[in-house]
Amino acid sequence: MAEHVSLGTANLNPFGDLHTLQHLSARLARGMRGVFEPLLRKEIRTWAEPLVVQRFADYRAERPDGLTAWLPMTMVPPTGQALVVLDGRFVLELLDLFFGGTGAVAHDLPSEFTPAVEAMVGRLGIMLTAPLKSAWEPLARIEFRPGHVESNPALLSGFDGDDAMVITRFGIAAGAAKPVFVDIVYPVAALKPYAPSLTGKVHAKTAEPDPAWRNSLTRAVMGVRFPIRSVLAEPMVPLSVLMDLKPGDVIPISLGADVPVMVGGDRLGAGTVGTSNGHAAIRLSSITRDKNEELQ
């Protein structure tokens, strides 16, 4: 794999610092975990590498020798194509795992794909359409449709060696194992209709939180304790009476029909004093709603 250290020359990249596209790639990396984790049958981590802009011929020349899957992904609308680029050894590993094997792959790879491998790549393309669409949704509603996989990039139609391409690379690793990389390549021409959005900021809502994390947070919040108190009476007596009080004197009080119930420093409502299971208790007769809350 080529090391991604540059954003390319200015004439190739009309989108500035590509901050927005990098943000979308980070979203896509999270979605790709749900694609490859079930296939690899193990917990993995996924991440997005820094973006690169370079000519397609240079990108092809920098890729290592060996079997590679080049899968066109039609972008609708408008009519444009992206490329999903997969290492052949990784695809063969997934194929073996899919049919119940251990993921073992022979040292010497074949020179071209079998129909079974092509079907596996096509299946991966279909599985990637959902996370791709979800990742792009804050920017644009794009449908991705996989085409026919090629092992020879020279046979790809619609891609010229001089075309400027945005290279997005995603790492996939389990534990301390050596990562594999999946590239999604976008022609700059295919992204130009989205140039105003790509050069702006992403203001979309964040991704949905993980359900397990949300449930754990809910349980933790529901276990938080709050002090509850009630003021039964607040008698008012003159200072002269207080000065003359002696042990045994009685200060008369009167209880209203309802007494206030406080949670922390806020009024929850009002209730009636009574007993429950032999303990003093207050039955809530009304709940106080915050006026600002009612207006929202």
N, C-alpha and C positions, 0 to 999 in steps of 0.2 A: 504494500500500500504506500502511496506517496504521502509524504509528510505535509500536512496542511499548515502553512505558515504565512500565507499572503492572501490578500483579497484580489490580487490580479491588477492589471494595469487599468488606468482610468477609462480608456477607450472601450474596454470590454465590459465594464461595470457601470451602468447608468443609474444605479440605485443607491449610491452613497455608501454608508457604512454597513448596510444590510442588517441593521439591528433588528428590524421587524421580522425578517425572514429567519434570523437566528432564534428569535423568540418562538416562532412557529415550529422550528425544528426541535426545540426543547419540548414543546407540547407533543409533537409526533413521537419523540423518543419514549415518552411515557406510554403512549398508545401502542407502540411496537412491542413493549414487554408482554402485553396481553396476546400478541400474535405468536411470538416465538417461545414463550415459557411453556405453554401446553405441548408444543411440538418437541421441545427438548426434554420435557418431563423433569425439569428441575428449576429451582429458583434462580433467576438471573437478574442482572442489573443492565440497564440500557442508558445510553447517553448520546448527546449530539456533539460532534466535533466542530471546531470553528469552520466557517464557510470559506470556500475558495471560488474564484471566478477565473476560468482559463478556457482556451480553445479546446474543442472536442478532440482534435488530433493529439494535443499535448496530454490530455487526460488519458487517452487510450495508450499512449506511449509510456506513461508512468505506471500503468497497472502492471502487476507481475505477470510473467508468462504462465500459461496454464488455462485450464477450462474455466470459462466465465459465462454466466447467464446474463443476457441483455434482454430485459423485458420492457417493451414500450408500454406506457400508460397514457391513454388518450385523456386529455383534460377538456371537459365540457362544462360551460362554455368558457372561452371561445375554443375553436378547434386548434389545439396545440398538443404536444406530446412531451411527457417526461420519460425518464428511464429509471427502472430499478435494476441495479447491477449487483449480482450475487456471485460470490466465489463458488466455483464448481464443487470443490471438496465439501464446503458447508452444505450445499444442496444435496449431495449424495449422503451426507450424514443424516440430514433431516429425512430423506427418503427411507433409509434403513430403520430409523427410529419409528417412522410412520407405520411400517409393516411389522413392528414388534421386535426389531433387532436392538443391538447395543449402540448403534451409531458408528460402528467400525467401517473404515473406508480403506480400500487397497492403496498401497503407496503410489502405484502408477495409475494415473487417471486416464479414462478414454479420451479420444480426440474430439468426440461429439456426444451429444446427449441422446439417450434412448427415449422412446416414447413415454416410459414411466417417469423419467426425470423431467421431461417437458411438462407432463401432467402435474408433477409436484410444483414446478415453478409457477404454472398457471394457477394452481391452488393458492400458493403464497400471494400471487398478485390479487386474487379475489379477497383474501383475508386482509390485505393491506389497504383496500379501498376505504373501509370504514374509518380507521385511524387517520388516513390521509384527509378524508373529507372533514372529520372532526377537527383536525389540527388547523385546516385552512378556514374553517367557518367564521372565526372572528374577522377575517379579512375579506373573504369572498365565498360564495356558495359554488363549489366546483365538484363535479362528479369525476371520478377516476375509473377508467375502464381498461383492464389489461388486454394487451394484444398477443401476438405470437412471439414466443421466446426464440432468440437466436444465440448461437454460440460464437458466431463470427460477426463483429460489429460492422464490418464492411457491407453486410447484407441488410443492414437497417435502412429502411426508407425514411426520408425526411430529415436525416441527420448528416450534415456536412462537416468535414474536418475543420473548416475555418469558423464554424459556428461558436459563438461565445456561450459558455455553459456555467451555470451556478451549481457547484458540487456540494451537496449536503451529505455528510458521512455520519453513520450511526454505529456505535460500538455495542457489542453484545458479549457479556462474559458471565460465567458462573463461578462464584467464589474467587479463588486466586488463579483460575485457569487463564490461559492466553486468550485475549478477546478475538472475535471475528468482526468484520466490518461489512455493513450493507450500505451502498451508496444510492441515493436518489438524486438524479441529475436533471436539472431544469434548463432548457434553452432560454437564454435571455430574451429572445424574441417572443417566447410563449408567456413570459412574465410581464412584458411591457404593458398589456392592458391593465395591469394592477399596479403600475408604477406609482400613482398618487398615494395608494394605501401603503405600499412597501416603503416609501420614503417618509411616511408619517409614523405616528405612534399607535400602538395597539391599545384600544380602550375597551376591549371586550371583557366580559365577565371571566373570572378564572375558572379553571376546570372544576368539575364536581369533586368534592373531597372523597377520599377513600371511605367506603361504607363501614369497614371495621374500625377505622380511626374515629369516624363520626359517632358510632355506637359507644365506643370506649369513652369519648368525651362526654356524651350524654349521660352515661352512668356516673361518671365522676362529678358532673355538675349537679345531678339529682341527689348526690350524697352530701352536698354542702349544707351545713347547719346554720340557721339564723336564730338569734334570740327573739322570742316573742314575749311581750309584756302588756299589761293592761293597768290603767289608772282607775281604781274603783271610786275614789273620791278625792277632792282637793278642797278641804275646809279652809275657810278664811277666818282668822281671829285677830283681834287687835294686839299690838305689841304689849300693852299693859296687862292683858290676860296672860300672855306667854310669860311675862316676868313674874306673875303671881302663882304659876303652876307649882303644885306639890305632888309627890307620889300619891297615887290613888285618885287624882282628879280625872275626869272624863271629858274628852272633847267630842261632842256629838257630830255625827256625819250622816248624810243622807245619800242613798244610792238611787241613781236615775234608772229609767227603764232599760237603757242601753249604756254600755261602757265602751270606751275606745279600745281597740286592739292594735298594737304597734308591732311592726316587724323591722328590726334595726331602728333606724330613725324615721321611718315612713309609716303613715297610718294605713293599715290594711282594711279596716272597716270597723264595725261595731257589733256588740253581742250582748247576750243576757247571761248574768252570773248564775251558776248552778253547780251540780255535781255530776260526775261520771265515774262509775265503778268505785265509788267511795272517795274520789279525789275531786278537789275544786276544779271547776272547768267553766269555760265560756262557750255558749252556743252562738255562732256567727249569725246575725240577723241581716247584715248588709255588708257589701264589699265596696270599697271606695276605689273608683277608677280615676287614673290620672287624666286631667282634661287634655293635656297635650297628646296623650296616647289615643284618646277618642277622636281627635281631629286628624290623625294620620290615616 
